Amino acid sequence: MKAVICTAYGPPDVLELHEVDEPVPKADELLIRVHATAVHSGDRRLRALDVPATGKLPMRLVVGLKAPRQPILGVVLAGEVVETGARVDAFNVGDRVYALTRMRFGGYAEYACIKVHKCVEHMPRHASYEEAASLPFGGTTALHFLRKVNIEQTKSVLIYGASGAVGSMAVQIAKHFGTHVTAVCQTRNFELVKQLGADVLVDYKTEGYDNELITYDAVFDAAGKIDKRMARKHVKEGGKFRSVAGQGVSSERKEDLSFLNELFDEGHIKAVIDSIYPIEEIVAAHRYVDAGGKAGNVIVSVVQPAELNVSQ
């Protein structure tokens, strides 16, 4: 099969398309023909070795000395089950599934094996593969941190980085729970984020933008780039602040994918896709994401690109 190999740590050019052996599923695994994956922060950070330290161990001892021990990156995937292990009974050959692989990676390939007890689920009924690949990373991350601020009981929330993969999902999920959303992003993304449901929009590139903000029941930094002391000034007494940076790794829960399925199929959330690259252009996809400024997700099509039916 063809797969993108991370040959060393460094810029996007270290990613190369190779022919490698197709994986063989174990008794508790699915073999999935990958149709779509994406470029997310986990992929970029491991590629560049820009990852948080684990205890006192140098990161190269943890992830690989000269290159990642798992050379096939890709923290999400969407595809079709082509084989099931002997102990698998919840999925069948032909099922359309999507998964969050996180540090197990494996999405940048034509085929991948996923353990059935991990974060893998049937795709939303009405989603394309590209749409499905855009949901699990931002969706599960947003759900994890919004739970931390009790979003179901929260009347108002401030979301920094509202046009990113996590932020765009956080806006939609917060609105699903009836929360008043103030979204911080660039002016060029205002129309998109407004369509997602944001009530108030603020451009962080405007001088003195912080003065436009009031106080909120919850503040969520979905980009991990905001000064935490500045952000905490906007939390009401008794409110909560959470950030994707330095406040733990979001959980992997199959039930979160099931919940995202429900929200998508009922029209409460939609996929936010910036652009789609064929896998042969994986280097260009990483360069584009590295440059900053994307809105939502950058999808990588592994099989032939499907017709994209998504409003941006």
C-alpha positions as CSV (number, residue, x, y, z in Angstrom):
1,M,0.0,0.0,0.0
2,K,1.1,3.6,-0.3
3,A,1.7,5.5,2.9
4,V,3.3,8.8,4.0
5,I,6.4,8.2,6.0
6,C,7.9,10.7,8.4
7,T,11.6,10.1,7.6
8,A,13.0,12.4,10.2
9,Y,12.1,15.3,12.4
10,G,11.8,18.7,10.7
11,P,9.9,20.7,8.2
12,P,7.1,19.3,5.9
13,D,9.7,18.0,3.4
14,V,10.6,15.1,5.8
15,L,7.2,13.5,4.7
16,E,7.6,11.1,1.8
17,L,5.2,8.8,0.0
18,H,6.4,5.2,0.1
19,E,5.2,1.7,-0.7
20,V,4.9,-0.3,2.5
21,D,3.4,-3.6,3.6
22,E,-0.4,-3.6,4.2
23,P,-1.2,-4.2,7.9
24,V,-2.8,-7.4,9.1
25,P,-5.6,-7.0,11.7
26,K,-5.4,-8.8,15.0
27,A,-8.4,-10.6,16.5
28,D,-9.7,-7.4,18.1
29,E,-9.0,-5.1,15.2
30,L,-10.6,-3.6,12.1
31,L,-8.7,-3.3,8.9
32,I,-9.9,0.0,7.3
33,R,-9.4,1.2,3.8
34,V,-8.7,4.9,4.5
35,H,-10.5,7.4,2.3
36,A,-9.7,10.6,4.1
37,T,-7.5,11.9,7.0
38,A,-6.4,15.4,8.0
39,V,-3.5,17.6,9.1
40,H,-3.8,18.3,12.8
41,S,-1.6,19.7,15.6
42,G,-0.6,16.2,16.8
43,D,0.8,15.4,13.3
44,R,2.6,18.7,13.0
45,R,4.1,18.6,16.5
46,L,5.5,15.1,16.2
47,R,6.8,15.8,12.7
48,A,8.7,18.8,14.0
49,L,9.4,17.2,17.4
50,D,7.5,20.1,19.0
51,V,5.7,18.0,21.7
52,P,5.4,18.4,25.5
53,A,8.0,16.6,27.6
54,T,6.9,13.4,29.3
55,G,8.2,13.5,32.9
56,K,12.0,13.8,32.9
57,L,12.5,11.7,29.8
58,P,13.9,13.4,26.7
59,M,11.2,13.2,24.0
60,R,13.4,11.4,21.5
61,L,13.6,8.5,24.0
62,V,9.8,8.4,24.1
63,V,8.9,8.9,20.4
64,G,12.1,7.9,18.6
65,L,15.7,9.1,18.3
66,K,16.1,10.1,14.7
67,A,12.5,9.7,13.5
68,P,9.1,8.7,15.0
69,R,8.9,5.0,15.9
70,Q,5.4,5.2,14.3
71,P,6.5,6.8,11.0
72,I,2.9,6.9,9.6
73,L,1.3,10.0,11.0
74,G,-2.4,10.9,10.9
75,V,-4.4,11.3,14.1
76,V,-7.8,10.9,12.4
77,L,-9.2,8.8,9.6
78,A,-12.4,7.9,7.8
79,G,-12.9,4.9,5.6
80,E,-14.4,1.5,5.0
81,V,-14.0,-1.7,6.9
82,V,-12.5,-4.3,4.6
83,E,-11.7,-7.0,7.2
84,T,-12.6,-7.8,10.8
85,G,-10.7,-9.7,13.4
86,A,-12.0,-13.0,14.8
87,R,-13.3,-11.3,18.1
88,V,-15.0,-8.4,16.4
89,D,-18.8,-8.4,16.3
90,A,-19.8,-4.7,16.5
91,F,-18.6,-4.0,12.9
92,N,-18.9,-5.7,9.5
93,V,-17.1,-5.6,6.3
94,G,-18.4,-2.6,4.3
95,D,-19.2,-0.4,7.3
96,R,-18.2,3.2,6.9
97,V,-16.3,4.2,10.0
98,Y,-14.2,7.1,11.4
99,A,-11.7,7.1,14.2
100,L,-9.5,9.2,16.4
101,T,-6.1,7.5,16.5
102,R,-4.2,10.2,18.4
103,M,-0.6,9.2,19.3
104,R,-1.1,5.8,17.7
105,F,-1.4,7.7,14.4
106,G,-1.6,5.6,11.1
107,G,-4.1,7.7,9.1
108,Y,-1.7,8.8,6.4
109,A,-2.0,5.4,4.5
110,E,-4.3,3.5,2.3
111,Y,-5.0,1.0,5.1
112,A,-4.9,1.1,8.9
113,C,-5.7,-1.3,11.7
114,I,-7.8,0.0,14.7
115,K,-8.7,-1.8,17.9
116,V,-12.5,-1.9,18.3
117,H,-12.4,-0.7,21.9
118,K,-10.5,2.4,20.9
119,C,-12.1,5.6,19.6
120,V,-13.7,4.3,16.4
121,E,-17.4,4.4,15.4
122,H,-19.7,4.2,12.5
123,M,-19.7,7.5,10.5
124,P,-22.7,9.8,10.6
125,R,-25.2,8.5,8.1
126,H,-25.3,11.6,5.9
127,A,-21.5,12.5,6.0
128,S,-19.0,12.2,3.2
129,Y,-15.6,10.7,4.1
130,E,-14.1,14.2,4.0
131,E,-16.7,15.5,6.4
132,A,-16.3,12.6,8.8
133,A,-12.5,13.1,8.9
134,S,-13.1,16.7,10.0
135,L,-15.2,15.8,13.0
136,P,-13.3,13.5,15.5
137,F,-10.3,15.7,16.5
138,G,-12.1,19.0,16.9
139,G,-15.3,17.5,18.1
140,T,-13.9,15.3,20.9
141,T,-11.4,18.0,22.0
142,A,-14.2,20.6,22.2
143,L,-16.5,18.3,24.1
144,H,-13.8,17.4,26.6
145,F,-13.0,21.0,27.5
146,L,-16.5,22.3,27.3
147,R,-17.5,19.6,29.8
148,K,-14.8,21.1,32.1
149,V,-16.6,24.4,32.1
150,N,-20.1,22.8,32.6
151,I,-21.3,24.0,29.2
152,E,-24.8,22.5,29.7
153,Q,-25.3,24.9,32.6
154,T,-23.3,27.8,31.2
155,K,-25.2,30.9,30.0
156,S,-22.2,32.7,28.3
157,V,-18.9,31.6,26.9
158,L,-15.9,33.3,25.3
159,I,-14.1,31.1,22.8
160,Y,-10.6,32.1,21.6
161,G,-9.5,30.6,18.3
162,A,-13.1,30.2,17.2
163,S,-12.4,29.5,13.5
164,G,-9.9,26.6,14.1
165,A,-10.6,22.9,14.0
166,V,-11.4,22.8,17.7
167,G,-12.9,26.3,18.0
168,S,-15.3,25.9,15.1
169,M,-16.7,22.8,16.8
170,A,-16.8,24.4,20.2
171,V,-18.9,27.3,18.8
172,Q,-21.4,24.8,17.4
173,I,-21.6,22.6,20.4
174,A,-22.0,25.5,22.8
175,K,-24.9,26.8,20.7
176,H,-26.4,23.4,20.7
177,F,-26.6,23.7,24.5
178,G,-28.2,27.2,24.3
179,T,-25.1,29.1,25.4
180,H,-24.5,32.8,24.3
181,V,-21.1,32.6,22.4
182,T,-18.6,35.4,22.0
183,A,-16.0,34.3,19.4
184,V,-12.5,35.6,18.9
185,C,-11.0,35.1,15.5
186,Q,-9.8,37.1,12.4
187,T,-12.2,39.4,10.6
188,R,-11.8,37.3,7.4
189,N,-13.4,34.4,9.3
190,F,-16.3,36.4,10.8
191,E,-18.9,35.2,8.3
192,L,-18.0,31.6,8.7
193,V,-18.1,31.7,12.5
194,K,-21.3,33.7,12.4
195,Q,-22.9,30.9,10.3
196,L,-21.8,28.4,13.0
197,G,-23.9,30.3,15.5
198,A,-21.6,32.9,17.2
199,D,-23.5,35.8,18.7
200,V,-20.6,38.3,19.1
201,L,-17.5,38.4,17.0
202,V,-14.2,40.1,18.0
203,D,-11.0,40.3,15.9
204,Y,-7.9,39.6,17.9
205,K,-5.8,41.5,15.4
206,T,-7.5,44.7,16.3
207,E,-5.5,46.9,18.6
208,G,-7.1,46.9,22.1
209,Y,-9.5,44.1,21.2
210,D,-9.3,42.9,24.8
211,N,-11.2,46.0,25.8
212,E,-14.2,44.9,23.7
213,L,-14.6,41.8,25.9
214,I,-16.7,41.7,29.1
215,T,-16.8,38.9,31.6
216,Y,-18.3,35.4,30.9
217,D,-19.4,32.3,32.8
218,A,-16.8,30.4,31.0
219,V,-13.7,31.1,28.8
220,F,-12.2,28.5,26.5
221,D,-8.9,29.0,24.7
222,A,-9.4,26.6,21.7
223,A,-6.1,27.6,20.1
224,G,-3.7,27.4,23.1
225,K,-2.1,30.7,22.1
226,I,-3.7,33.3,24.5
227,D,-2.0,34.8,27.5
228,K,-3.8,32.9,30.3
229,R,-3.6,35.9,32.7
230,M,-5.3,38.1,30.2
231,A,-8.0,35.4,29.5
232,R,-8.8,34.8,33.1
233,K,-9.7,38.5,33.5
234,H,-12.8,37.8,31.5
235,V,-14.1,34.9,33.8
236,K,-16.9,35.9,36.1
237,E,-16.6,35.1,39.8
238,G,-17.4,31.4,40.1
239,G,-16.8,30.9,36.4
240,K,-14.2,28.6,34.7
241,F,-11.3,28.9,32.3
242,R,-9.9,26.1,30.2
243,S,-7.2,25.9,27.5
244,V,-6.1,23.2,25.1
245,A,-2.5,24.2,26.1
246,G,-1.1,22.9,29.4
247,Q,-4.4,21.6,30.9
248,G,-4.3,18.0,30.1
249,V,-5.0,15.8,27.0
250,S,-8.6,15.4,26.0
251,S,-10.2,12.1,26.6
252,E,-10.9,9.5,23.9
253,R,-14.5,8.2,24.2
254,K,-16.4,6.2,21.7
255,E,-19.6,7.8,23.1
256,D,-18.3,11.2,22.0
257,L,-18.2,10.0,18.4
258,S,-21.8,8.6,18.8
259,F,-22.8,12.0,20.2
260,L,-21.2,13.8,17.2
261,N,-23.0,11.5,14.9
262,E,-26.3,12.5,16.4
263,L,-25.5,16.2,16.3
264,F,-24.4,16.0,12.6
265,D,-27.3,13.9,11.4
266,E,-29.8,16.2,13.1
267,G,-28.1,19.3,11.6
268,H,-26.9,20.8,14.9
269,I,-23.2,20.7,13.7
270,K,-21.6,20.7,10.3
271,A,-18.1,20.0,9.0
272,V,-15.8,23.0,8.6
273,I,-13.3,22.3,5.8
274,D,-10.7,24.8,4.7
275,S,-9.3,22.8,1.9
276,I,-8.7,19.2,0.6
277,Y,-5.3,17.9,-0.6
278,P,-4.6,14.6,-2.3
279,I,-2.2,12.4,-0.3
280,E,0.4,12.9,-3.0
281,E,0.5,16.6,-1.9
282,I,0.9,15.9,1.8
283,V,4.0,18.2,2.0
284,A,2.0,21.1,0.6
285,A,-0.8,20.4,3.0
286,H,1.6,20.6,6.0
287,R,3.2,23.7,4.7
288,Y,-0.2,25.4,4.4
289,V,-1.2,24.5,7.9
290,D,2.3,25.5,9.2
291,A,1.8,29.0,7.7
292,G,-1.3,29.6,9.9
293,G,-4.6,31.2,9.0
294,K,-6.6,28.1,8.1
295,A,-10.3,27.9,9.0
296,G,-11.4,24.6,10.3
297,N,-9.8,21.5,8.9
298,V,-7.3,20.7,6.2
299,I,-8.3,17.3,4.8
300,V,-6.1,14.8,3.0
301,S,-7.9,12.6,0.5
302,V,-6.3,9.1,0.4
303,V,-8.7,7.6,-2.1
304,Q,-10.3,9.5,-5.0
305,P,-11.8,12.7,-3.6
306,A,-15.5,12.4,-3.0
307,E,-17.9,15.2,-3.9
308,L,-17.9,17.6,-1.0
309,N,-21.3,18.7,0.1
310,V,-20.6,21.1,3.0
311,S,-21.4,24.7,3.5
312,Q,-18.5,26.8,4.6
